[in-house]
């Protein structure tokens, strides 16, 4: 079976999920022939993704979050306004996705939470099987722990879920916990972990590992460490204003994002501090590492991730990167990942079944919207 991925490029989570599923499908005899991946002028496709995937890559400009002046909190209104102004560009990119689909003729397209992917399914309605995968779709389950917050944030979160899942045959929700779905169009499955994670032999070293998406949180970690210089701390970030392995204090080192290096440090750390992204929390839980979760301010889905991870006994949450909270938690609580590992047992077969359960359909791209029928110069090139 030939498969195409559409992957959100914000952060590393959806990309590592795509790599994990590519491995699983390849082992089952299927081919992920092409991957459309969202980029922007402030983020590039990471080297680890280019190196690990066997699929042909199609970078496209896709909608982004925009942050406040301190690079910590998401500015919702700025995000909405800028992305609306970029609509003409996104229309062109949708047409490029359509040309890639015609060229590769996949039998299944799987969208990893990319907004353009959702709108491509809605506007072009490709005559292939359409699936979407993300932990965010767990919000449709009755036991999902919505975080307290402004109603507009919850609304925006649910709207984004809708935007990324238009016109799909099935939603696949990744979950920390073993839950059951009564909705035939929603499957709840274990997290997608790559084989590199499963092969690790974790040890308890003498350092704490951190991962931050935005440089503002890096400054927060530096400030905390300036008062706690005896603590060994390694932090990964995507800030190329500073060199790799930059050390502002003794015992504090900042590393550029490097997937294998990150996993090596994860395997040997005492505990893990991060913004509340789903994927790295899953990796830490599998390796038995206690987690300090600091949801990105204004990113409601991360606040929900933290609440859900608390129910799965992953660790603790905080508003700031106070590493001392994590160290206190480590010394006071025993940590077991047995239940989580049981949930992961046999997860490869679960994903293969989800993809294979649909019979291939005759290839075609049909029912372009009225909007695109008015844009022949864009969509027919």
C-alpha positions as CSV (number, residue, x, y, z in Angstrom):
1,X,0.0,0.0,0.0
2,X,1.3,3.5,-0.9
3,X,0.9,6.1,1.8
4,X,1.4,9.9,1.9
5,X,1.9,11.9,5.1
6,X,1.1,15.5,5.7
7,X,3.0,16.7,8.8
8,X,2.8,19.8,11.0
9,X,6.4,21.1,11.3
10,X,5.9,23.1,14.6
11,X,8.1,21.6,17.3
12,X,9.4,18.0,17.0
13,X,6.4,16.0,18.2
14,X,4.4,15.4,15.0
15,X,7.6,14.8,13.0
16,X,8.8,12.1,15.4
17,X,5.3,10.5,15.3
18,X,5.5,10.5,11.5
19,X,8.9,8.8,11.6
20,X,7.6,6.2,14.0
21,X,4.6,5.3,11.9
22,X,6.8,5.2,8.8
23,X,9.0,2.6,10.5
24,X,6.0,0.6,11.5
25,X,4.3,0.7,8.1
26,X,7.6,-0.1,6.3
27,X,8.1,-3.2,8.5
28,X,4.6,-4.3,7.6
29,X,5.4,-4.1,3.9
30,X,3.9,-0.7,3.1
31,X,5.6,2.3,1.5
32,X,5.4,5.9,2.7
33,X,6.4,7.4,-0.6
34,X,6.1,11.1,0.1
35,X,5.7,13.5,3.0
36,X,4.3,17.0,2.8
37,X,5.7,19.0,5.8
38,X,4.8,22.4,7.0
39,X,7.5,25.1,7.2
40,X,7.8,28.8,7.7
41,X,10.4,31.6,7.5
42,X,11.4,30.9,11.1
43,X,11.5,27.1,11.1
44,X,13.3,24.7,8.8
45,X,12.9,20.9,8.4
46,X,15.2,19.5,11.1
47,X,18.2,17.5,10.0
48,X,17.1,14.5,12.0
49,X,13.8,14.3,10.0
50,X,15.6,14.5,6.7
51,X,18.1,11.8,7.7
52,X,15.5,9.4,9.1
53,X,12.8,9.5,6.5
54,X,12.9,7.5,3.3
55,X,10.0,9.5,1.8
56,X,10.4,12.3,-0.8
57,X,9.8,15.6,1.1
58,X,7.6,18.4,-0.1
59,X,8.0,21.5,2.1
60,X,5.1,23.9,2.1
61,X,4.4,27.2,3.9
62,X,1.7,26.4,6.6
63,X,0.0,28.4,9.3
64,X,2.1,29.1,12.4
65,X,1.7,30.2,16.0
66,X,3.1,33.7,16.8
67,X,4.5,34.6,20.2
68,X,4.7,37.7,22.4
69,X,7.8,39.9,22.6
70,X,9.4,37.6,25.2
71,X,9.0,34.5,23.0
72,X,7.1,32.7,25.7
73,X,3.3,33.1,25.3
74,X,1.3,32.5,22.2
75,X,-0.4,35.7,21.0
76,X,-3.8,34.4,19.7
77,X,-4.9,37.5,17.9
78,X,-1.5,38.1,16.2
79,X,-1.6,34.4,15.1
80,X,-5.1,34.8,13.6
81,X,-4.4,38.1,11.9
82,X,-1.0,37.2,10.3
83,X,-2.3,33.8,9.1
84,X,-5.4,35.5,7.6
85,X,-3.1,37.9,5.7
86,X,-1.2,34.9,4.4
87,X,-4.3,33.2,2.9
88,X,-3.3,33.8,-0.7
89,X,0.0,32.0,-0.1
90,X,-1.8,29.1,1.6
91,X,-4.1,28.7,-1.4
92,X,-1.1,28.3,-3.6
93,X,0.4,25.8,-1.2
94,X,-2.8,23.8,-1.2
95,X,-2.6,23.6,-5.0
96,X,1.0,22.4,-4.7
97,X,-0.1,19.6,-2.3
98,X,-2.7,18.6,-4.9
99,X,0.0,18.3,-7.6
100,X,2.0,16.1,-5.2
101,X,-0.9,13.8,-4.6
102,X,-1.5,13.5,-8.4
103,X,2.1,12.7,-8.9
104,X,2.5,10.1,-6.2
105,X,-1.0,8.5,-6.4
106,X,-1.2,7.4,-2.8
107,X,-3.9,5.0,-1.6
108,X,-4.0,6.5,1.9
109,X,-3.2,10.1,3.1
110,X,-2.5,10.5,6.8
111,X,-2.5,14.1,8.3
112,X,-0.4,14.7,11.4
113,X,-2.3,17.7,12.7
114,X,-1.5,20.2,9.9
115,X,-4.1,22.8,9.1
116,X,-3.3,22.8,5.4
117,X,-3.8,19.1,5.4
118,X,-7.3,19.5,6.8
119,X,-8.2,22.2,4.3
120,X,-6.8,20.1,1.5
121,X,-9.2,17.3,2.4
122,X,-12.1,19.7,2.6
123,X,-11.5,21.7,-0.6
124,X,-10.0,19.1,-2.9
125,X,-11.7,16.0,-1.4
126,X,-9.0,13.6,-2.9
127,X,-10.5,10.2,-3.7
128,X,-8.2,8.3,-1.3
129,X,-8.6,7.1,2.2
130,X,-8.0,10.0,4.6
131,X,-6.9,9.5,8.2
132,X,-5.6,12.0,10.8
133,X,-3.4,11.3,13.8
134,X,-2.8,13.5,16.9
135,X,-3.2,13.3,20.6
136,X,-5.4,16.5,20.4
137,X,-8.3,14.4,19.0
138,X,-8.6,12.8,22.5
139,X,-10.6,15.9,23.3
140,X,-13.6,14.1,21.8
141,X,-13.5,11.5,24.5
142,X,-15.7,12.0,27.6
143,X,-12.8,11.5,30.0
144,X,-10.6,14.1,28.5
145,X,-9.4,16.6,31.1
146,X,-10.0,20.0,29.7
147,X,-7.8,22.6,31.5
148,X,-9.4,25.5,33.3
149,X,-8.9,28.7,31.2
150,X,-10.6,31.2,29.0
151,X,-13.4,29.9,27.0
152,X,-11.9,31.5,23.9
153,X,-8.8,29.3,24.3
154,X,-10.9,26.1,24.5
155,X,-12.9,27.2,21.5
156,X,-9.7,27.9,19.5
157,X,-8.4,24.5,20.5
158,X,-11.5,22.6,19.3
159,X,-11.7,24.7,16.2
160,X,-8.1,23.8,15.3
161,X,-9.0,20.1,15.8
162,X,-11.8,20.6,13.3
163,X,-9.6,22.4,10.8
164,X,-7.0,19.6,10.8
165,X,-9.6,16.8,10.5
166,X,-12.0,18.0,7.8
167,X,-13.5,15.3,5.7
168,X,-11.5,12.4,7.2
169,X,-12.7,8.8,7.3
170,X,-11.2,8.3,10.8
171,X,-9.5,10.2,13.6
172,X,-6.8,8.4,15.5
173,X,-6.2,9.8,19.0
174,X,-2.9,9.1,20.7
175,X,-3.3,8.8,24.5
176,X,-1.2,8.5,27.6
177,X,-3.9,6.3,29.1
178,X,-5.8,3.2,28.0
179,X,-9.2,4.5,27.1
180,X,-12.0,3.1,25.0
181,X,-13.9,4.9,22.3
182,X,-17.6,4.4,21.5
183,X,-17.4,6.5,18.3
184,X,-16.7,4.3,15.2
185,X,-14.9,7.3,13.6
186,X,-12.5,7.8,16.6
187,X,-9.8,5.3,17.6
188,X,-7.9,5.7,20.8
189,X,-4.4,4.2,20.6
190,X,-1.1,4.2,22.4
191,X,1.6,6.9,21.7
192,X,3.8,6.5,18.6
193,X,7.3,5.8,19.8
194,X,10.2,5.2,17.5
195,X,12.3,2.1,17.6
196,X,15.3,4.2,18.8
197,X,13.4,5.0,22.0
198,X,12.3,1.4,22.5
199,X,15.9,0.1,22.2
200,X,17.3,2.5,24.9
201,X,18.5,1.1,28.3
202,X,17.8,3.9,30.7
203,X,20.1,4.8,33.6
204,X,19.8,7.4,36.3
205,X,22.7,9.9,35.8
206,X,23.6,13.0,37.7
207,X,21.9,15.6,35.6
208,X,18.5,17.0,34.7
209,X,17.5,17.3,31.0
210,X,15.3,20.1,29.7
211,X,13.7,20.9,26.3
212,X,12.3,24.3,25.4
213,X,10.6,25.4,22.2
214,X,11.0,29.1,22.7
215,X,14.1,31.1,23.6
216,X,12.2,33.0,26.3
217,X,12.1,29.8,28.4
218,X,15.8,29.3,27.9
219,X,16.3,32.7,29.6
220,X,14.1,31.4,32.5
221,X,16.3,28.3,32.9
222,X,19.5,30.4,32.9
223,X,18.0,32.7,35.6
224,X,17.1,29.6,37.8
225,X,20.5,28.0,37.3
226,X,22.3,31.2,38.2
227,X,21.0,30.6,41.8
228,X,21.6,26.8,41.6
229,X,25.0,26.4,39.9
230,X,25.8,23.0,41.5
231,X,22.9,21.3,39.6
232,X,24.0,19.8,36.3
233,X,21.5,20.7,33.6
234,X,21.5,20.0,29.9
235,X,18.9,21.9,27.8
236,X,17.9,21.4,24.1
237,X,16.5,24.3,22.2
238,X,16.1,25.6,18.6
239,X,18.0,28.9,19.1
240,X,20.8,29.4,16.6
241,X,21.7,32.8,18.0
242,X,24.1,30.9,20.2
243,X,26.5,28.1,19.3
244,X,25.9,24.4,20.0
245,X,26.9,23.3,23.5
246,X,26.8,26.9,24.7
247,X,27.5,27.1,28.5
248,X,26.4,30.4,30.1
249,X,27.1,28.9,33.6
250,X,29.2,26.1,34.9
251,X,27.1,22.9,34.8
252,X,24.6,24.4,32.4
253,X,24.8,23.5,28.7
254,X,22.5,24.4,25.8
255,X,22.4,22.1,22.8
256,X,20.9,22.6,19.4
257,X,18.2,20.1,18.6
258,X,19.8,16.8,17.6
259,X,17.5,13.8,17.8
260,X,20.0,11.1,18.7
261,X,21.8,13.3,21.1
262,X,18.6,14.2,22.8
263,X,17.5,10.6,23.2
264,X,20.9,9.7,24.7
265,X,20.6,12.5,27.3
266,X,17.0,11.5,28.0
267,X,18.1,7.9,28.6
268,X,20.6,8.9,31.3
269,X,18.9,11.8,33.1
270,X,17.5,12.0,36.6
271,X,14.4,13.8,35.4
272,X,13.0,15.8,32.5
273,X,11.7,19.4,32.4
274,X,9.9,20.6,29.3
275,X,7.0,22.6,27.9
276,X,4.0,20.2,27.8
277,X,4.4,18.8,24.4
278,X,2.9,15.3,24.1
279,X,5.7,13.4,22.4
280,X,8.7,14.0,24.6
281,X,6.5,13.3,27.7
282,X,5.6,9.9,26.2
283,X,9.3,9.2,25.7
284,X,10.2,10.2,29.2
285,X,7.3,8.0,30.6
286,X,8.5,5.0,28.7
287,X,12.1,5.5,30.0
288,X,10.8,6.0,33.6
289,X,11.8,9.6,33.9
290,X,9.8,11.9,36.1
291,X,8.6,15.0,34.2
292,X,8.2,18.7,35.1
293,X,5.7,20.1,32.6
294,X,5.5,23.9,32.0
295,X,2.7,24.5,29.5
296,X,3.4,27.3,27.0
297,X,1.3,30.3,28.1
298,X,-1.6,30.8,25.8
299,X,-1.3,27.3,24.2
300,X,-4.4,25.6,25.6
301,X,-3.6,22.2,24.2
302,X,-0.4,22.1,26.3
303,X,-2.4,23.0,29.4
304,X,-4.7,20.0,28.6
305,X,-1.6,17.8,27.9
306,X,-0.3,18.6,31.4
307,X,-3.7,17.7,33.0
308,X,-3.9,14.5,31.1
309,X,-0.3,13.5,31.9
310,X,-1.0,14.2,35.6
311,X,-3.7,11.6,35.4
312,X,-1.2,9.2,33.9
313,X,1.2,9.9,36.8
314,X,3.9,11.3,34.5
315,X,5.1,13.9,37.0
316,X,4.2,17.5,38.0
317,X,3.3,20.8,36.4
318,X,4.4,24.3,37.0
319,X,4.1,27.8,35.6
320,X,7.8,28.3,35.4
321,X,10.9,26.2,34.9
322,X,11.7,25.8,38.6
323,X,13.9,22.7,38.4
324,X,13.9,22.5,42.2
325,X,10.3,21.4,42.1
326,X,11.3,18.4,39.9
327,X,14.2,17.5,42.1
328,X,12.0,17.5,45.2
329,X,9.4,15.4,43.4
330,X,12.2,12.9,42.4
331,X,13.4,12.4,46.0
332,X,9.9,12.1,47.5
333,X,8.1,9.7,45.1
334,X,8.8,6.3,43.6
335,X,8.2,6.1,39.9
336,X,6.8,3.1,38.0
337,X,6.0,2.9,34.3
338,X,4.7,-0.6,34.3
339,X,1.1,0.4,33.5
340,X,2.2,2.7,30.7
341,X,4.4,0.0,29.2
342,X,1.5,-2.4,29.3
343,X,-0.6,0.1,27.4
344,X,2.1,0.2,24.7
345,X,2.3,-3.5,24.3
346,X,1.6,-4.5,20.7
347,X,1.1,-0.9,19.6
348,X,2.7,-1.5,16.2
349,X,0.0,-4.0,15.2
350,X,-2.7,-1.6,16.3
351,X,-1.4,1.1,13.9
352,X,-1.0,-1.3,11.0
353,X,-4.6,-2.5,11.5
354,X,-5.9,1.1,11.5
355,X,-4.2,1.8,8.2
356,X,-5.0,-1.6,6.6
357,X,-8.6,-1.9,7.6
358,X,-9.7,0.2,4.6
359,X,-9.6,-1.4,1.2
360,X,-7.7,0.7,-1.4
361,X,-9.9,2.8,-3.6
362,X,-9.6,3.8,-7.3
363,X,-7.3,6.7,-7.5
364,X,-8.5,10.2,-8.4
365,X,-8.9,13.7,-7.2
366,X,-12.4,15.0,-7.3
367,X,-14.9,17.7,-6.4
368,X,-12.8,20.8,-6.3
369,X,-14.5,23.6,-4.5
370,X,-15.9,26.7,-6.2
371,X,-13.1,28.7,-4.8
372,X,-10.5,26.6,-6.6
373,X,-12.5,26.5,-9.8
374,X,-11.9,30.2,-9.9
375,X,-8.1,29.8,-9.6
376,X,-7.1,27.9,-12.7
377,X,-3.8,29.7,-13.0
378,X,-2.8,28.4,-9.6
379,X,-4.2,24.9,-9.4
380,X,-3.6,23.7,-12.9
381,X,0.1,24.5,-13.2
